[in-house]
Amino acid sequence: MTIETLIQIDGLRFGYKKGKPLFSDLDLHLQGGQIYGLLGRNGAGKTTLLRIIAGLLNPWSGDVRTLGHHAFERSARMLEDICFIPEEWAVPDLDIQDLPRIYAPFYPKFDTDLFWKLVAEFDLPSSGKLTGSSFGQKKKAIISFGLATKARLLILDEPTNGLDIPSKSRFRKIISSSIHDETCMLISTHQVRDMVNLIDPLIILDQGQIIFQQDLATVAQKLRFHVHTGLQEPLDAWYAERIPGGYMAVSENTTNEDTDVDLEVLFNTIIQHPDRIQKLFNA
């Protein structure tokens, strides 16, 4: 079975200031059946890239196709199959029961039963004003709605901000059970530890370019993540972080050792050594 490319970006140039591009000739192709994690430093342009994919910003140049449509044209056929949940949003003075009643007609595949099932899984009340709820409660309601749209493309910007620890666990469980070959999820986050065993492949955006895009199985083949005890960094480490009793280190996996990928440490390694990482993964 051929997996369809749902997001195709070629030669993207965009910026907020004339003559000062944020993105220069950026390319990105994303397929169905994946939960992609988008990471980057503050100001790298993660949210901007999500907004371009959703057709909310017009590129200076390049080709951006979302679900086969020119993104900025925002055709009805594209919009009925894409759901973008930003990090922050203005919540209207609505009861949670009003969400499906008012907004579901925009999504032909909306599943009302699924919405209420997710509301229950998130331990949300089945009635009550959203404006009187906490930020975390509002976010869980919007995530429930987004998943119930059954849109082929779900874009989530910092989805775990405001969620307590039990809700983060439920979020991972719900998201991982919601993906299939015809859908794609793109999650932008700084909270990488909330995304363990969820996001894969990983995309890293830096200085206007995608500097890394790999699945975690390939990462584990190429790099070794290990704890080194002692007062000095291990000599073979590409990157090391001080932890109690030693260092969390990353080095080239020359012995085919199977280790768990630490997303936060991987990110820091790539940001510090982009050329070395690129050489290793292109070999």
C-alpha positions as CSV (number, residue, x, y, z in Angstrom):
1,M,0.0,0.0,0.0
2,T,1.4,3.4,-1.0
3,I,1.3,6.0,1.8
4,E,0.1,9.4,0.5
5,T,2.1,12.6,1.0
6,L,-0.2,14.9,2.9
7,I,2.1,17.9,3.3
8,Q,4.4,18.9,0.5
9,I,6.6,22.0,0.8
10,D,9.2,22.9,-1.8
11,G,11.4,26.0,-1.8
12,L,9.5,27.9,0.9
13,R,10.6,31.5,1.5
14,F,8.8,33.6,4.1
15,G,9.4,36.3,6.6
16,Y,7.7,39.0,8.5
17,K,10.1,41.8,7.6
18,K,10.8,42.7,4.0
19,G,14.1,41.4,2.8
20,K,14.7,39.4,6.0
21,P,13.4,35.8,5.4
22,L,12.6,33.5,8.3
23,F,12.6,30.5,5.9
24,S,14.8,30.3,2.9
25,D,14.2,27.4,0.4
26,L,12.7,25.2,3.0
27,D,11.6,21.7,1.9
28,L,9.4,19.4,3.9
29,H,7.4,16.3,2.8
30,L,5.1,14.5,5.4
31,Q,3.2,11.3,4.9
32,G,0.1,9.7,6.4
33,G,0.2,7.2,9.2
34,Q,2.7,9.3,11.2
35,I,2.8,11.4,14.4
36,Y,5.5,13.9,13.6
37,G,7.2,15.9,16.3
38,L,8.4,19.4,15.3
39,L,11.1,20.8,17.6
40,G,13.1,24.0,17.5
41,R,14.6,26.8,19.6
42,N,12.4,29.8,20.6
43,G,12.0,32.0,17.5
44,A,12.9,29.2,15.1
45,G,9.5,29.6,13.4
46,K,7.7,26.5,14.4
47,T,4.3,28.2,14.9
48,T,4.8,30.2,11.7
49,L,5.4,27.0,9.8
50,L,2.3,25.4,11.2
51,R,0.3,28.5,10.2
52,I,1.7,28.4,6.6
53,I,0.7,24.7,6.4
54,A,-2.8,25.6,7.5
55,G,-3.0,28.3,4.9
56,L,-3.1,31.2,7.5
57,L,0.0,32.8,6.1
58,N,1.0,33.4,2.5
59,P,4.5,32.4,1.5
60,W,6.8,34.9,-0.3
61,S,7.6,32.1,-2.7
62,G,7.7,28.3,-3.1
63,D,5.0,25.7,-3.3
64,V,3.0,24.6,-0.2
65,R,0.4,21.9,-0.7
66,T,-1.7,20.6,2.2
67,L,-3.8,17.5,1.4
68,G,-3.1,18.1,-2.2
69,H,-4.4,21.7,-2.2
70,H,-2.5,25.0,-2.4
71,A,-2.6,25.9,1.3
72,F,-3.2,29.6,1.1
73,E,-6.2,29.2,-1.1
74,R,-7.9,27.6,1.9
75,S,-10.4,25.7,-0.2
76,A,-13.5,24.3,1.5
77,R,-12.3,20.7,0.7
78,M,-9.0,21.3,2.5
79,L,-10.5,23.1,5.5
80,E,-13.1,20.3,6.2
81,D,-10.2,17.8,6.5
82,I,-7.7,19.8,8.6
83,C,-7.9,20.8,12.3
84,F,-5.4,23.3,13.7
85,I,-5.3,23.6,17.5
86,P,-3.0,26.5,18.4
87,E,-1.2,26.9,21.7
88,E,-3.6,29.7,22.9
89,W,-7.0,30.7,21.6
90,A,-9.9,32.9,22.5
91,V,-12.7,30.8,24.0
92,P,-16.2,32.1,23.3
93,D,-18.8,32.1,26.0
94,L,-20.0,28.6,25.3
95,D,-21.1,25.6,27.1
96,I,-19.0,22.5,26.3
97,Q,-22.2,21.0,24.7
98,D,-22.2,23.9,22.2
99,L,-18.9,22.9,20.7
100,P,-20.2,20.0,18.6
101,R,-23.6,21.8,18.0
102,I,-22.0,24.9,16.5
103,Y,-18.7,23.7,15.0
104,A,-19.3,20.1,13.9
105,P,-21.2,21.1,10.7
106,F,-17.9,22.4,9.3
107,Y,-16.5,18.8,9.5
108,P,-18.4,16.2,7.5
109,K,-16.8,13.3,9.3
110,F,-17.4,14.7,12.8
111,D,-18.1,11.8,15.3
112,T,-20.3,13.1,18.1
113,D,-20.1,9.8,20.0
114,L,-16.3,10.0,19.9
115,F,-16.3,13.6,21.1
116,W,-18.3,12.6,24.3
117,K,-16.1,9.5,24.7
118,L,-13.0,11.7,24.7
119,V,-14.6,14.2,27.1
120,A,-15.2,11.3,29.5
121,E,-11.7,10.0,29.1
122,F,-10.3,13.4,30.0
123,D,-12.6,13.5,33.0
124,L,-14.3,16.6,31.7
125,P,-17.8,17.6,32.8
126,S,-20.5,17.0,30.2
127,S,-21.9,20.5,30.7
128,G,-20.6,23.9,31.9
129,K,-19.2,27.1,30.5
130,L,-15.8,26.8,28.9
131,T,-15.0,30.4,30.0
132,G,-15.3,29.3,33.6
133,S,-12.9,26.4,33.2
134,S,-9.2,26.2,33.8
135,F,-6.7,26.5,30.9
136,G,-6.1,22.8,31.1
137,Q,-9.8,21.9,31.0
138,K,-10.3,24.2,28.0
139,K,-7.4,22.6,26.2
140,K,-8.7,19.1,26.8
141,A,-12.1,20.1,25.5
142,I,-10.6,21.5,22.3
143,I,-8.3,18.5,21.8
144,S,-11.4,16.2,22.2
145,F,-13.2,18.2,19.5
146,G,-10.2,18.2,17.2
147,L,-9.9,14.4,17.3
148,A,-13.6,14.0,16.9
149,T,-13.4,15.9,13.6
150,K,-11.6,12.8,12.2
151,A,-9.7,15.3,10.0
152,R,-6.9,13.8,7.9
153,L,-4.5,16.4,9.2
154,L,-4.4,17.4,12.9
155,I,-1.9,20.1,13.8
156,L,-1.2,20.6,17.5
157,D,0.9,23.5,18.8
158,E,2.1,22.9,22.4
159,P,-0.8,20.6,23.2
160,T,0.4,19.5,26.7
161,N,0.8,23.1,28.1
162,G,-1.7,23.4,30.9
163,L,-2.3,19.7,31.3
164,D,-1.6,18.0,34.7
165,I,0.4,14.7,34.8
166,P,-2.6,12.3,34.6
167,S,-4.0,14.3,31.7
168,K,-0.7,14.1,29.8
169,S,-0.7,10.4,30.2
170,R,-4.3,10.2,28.8
171,F,-3.3,12.5,26.0
172,R,-0.5,10.2,24.9
173,K,-2.8,7.2,25.0
174,I,-5.6,8.9,23.1
175,I,-3.3,10.4,20.4
176,S,-1.4,7.1,19.8
177,S,-4.7,5.2,19.3
178,S,-6.1,7.8,16.9
179,I,-3.5,7.6,14.0
180,H,-4.0,5.5,10.9
181,D,-2.5,5.3,7.4
182,E,-4.7,8.1,5.9
183,T,-4.1,10.6,8.7
184,C,-1.2,12.7,9.8
185,M,-0.5,14.5,13.1
186,L,2.0,17.3,13.4
187,I,2.8,18.2,17.0
188,S,5.0,21.2,17.8
189,T,6.3,21.2,21.3
190,H,9.0,22.3,23.8
191,Q,7.8,19.7,26.3
192,V,9.6,16.8,24.7
193,R,9.5,14.6,27.8
194,D,5.7,14.7,27.5
195,M,6.0,13.2,24.0
196,V,8.1,10.1,24.9
197,N,6.9,7.0,23.0
198,L,4.5,9.2,21.0
199,I,6.1,11.5,18.4
200,D,8.0,9.7,15.6
201,P,9.6,10.7,13.2
202,L,11.3,13.8,14.6
203,I,11.7,17.1,12.7
204,I,14.1,19.8,13.9
205,L,13.8,23.4,12.6
206,D,16.8,25.8,13.0
207,Q,17.9,28.9,11.2
208,G,15.2,28.7,8.5
209,Q,15.9,25.1,7.5
210,I,14.9,21.6,8.4
211,I,18.2,20.4,9.8
212,F,17.0,17.0,10.9
213,Q,14.2,14.6,9.9
214,Q,14.5,11.0,11.0
215,D,12.6,8.2,12.6
216,L,13.7,7.2,16.1
217,A,14.6,3.6,15.0
218,T,17.3,5.1,12.7
219,V,18.4,7.5,15.5
220,A,18.9,4.4,17.8
221,Q,21.0,2.7,15.1
222,K,23.3,5.7,14.6
223,L,23.6,7.1,18.2
224,R,24.1,5.6,21.6
225,F,22.5,7.2,24.7
226,H,24.1,6.2,27.9
227,V,24.8,7.3,31.5
228,H,28.5,7.8,32.3
229,T,29.4,7.9,36.0
230,G,32.3,10.0,37.1
231,L,33.4,13.6,37.4
232,Q,34.6,14.0,33.8
233,E,32.7,13.8,30.5
234,P,33.3,10.6,28.5
235,L,35.9,11.1,25.9
236,D,33.9,9.7,23.0
237,A,30.8,11.8,23.8
238,W,29.4,14.1,21.1
239,Y,27.3,15.8,23.8
240,A,27.0,15.3,27.6
241,E,24.7,16.7,30.2
242,R,25.6,16.7,33.9
243,I,23.2,14.6,36.0
244,P,23.5,13.4,39.6
245,G,26.4,11.0,39.8
246,G,27.7,11.6,36.3
247,Y,26.6,12.5,32.8
248,M,23.9,11.7,30.3
249,A,25.9,11.3,27.1
250,V,25.5,10.8,23.4
251,S,28.1,9.2,21.2
252,E,28.2,7.4,17.8
253,N,26.8,3.9,18.1
254,T,29.8,1.9,16.8
255,T,28.9,-1.3,18.6
256,N,25.2,-1.6,17.4
257,E,24.1,-1.2,21.0
258,D,20.3,-0.8,21.5
259,T,19.6,2.2,23.7
260,D,16.6,4.3,24.5
261,V,16.5,7.7,22.7
262,D,16.3,10.7,25.0
263,L,14.5,13.3,22.9
264,E,15.8,16.3,24.9
265,V,19.4,15.2,24.8
266,L,19.1,14.3,21.1
267,F,17.8,17.8,20.4
268,N,20.7,19.5,22.2
269,T,23.2,17.2,20.4
270,I,21.8,18.1,17.0
271,I,21.6,21.9,17.7
272,Q,25.3,21.8,18.9
273,H,26.6,19.6,16.1
274,P,24.4,19.9,13.1
275,D,27.1,19.3,10.5
276,R,28.5,16.3,12.3
277,I,24.9,14.8,12.7
278,Q,24.1,15.4,9.1
279,K,27.3,13.7,8.0
280,L,26.5,10.7,10.2
281,F,23.0,10.2,9.0
282,N,23.8,10.8,5.4
283,A,26.5,8.2,5.4
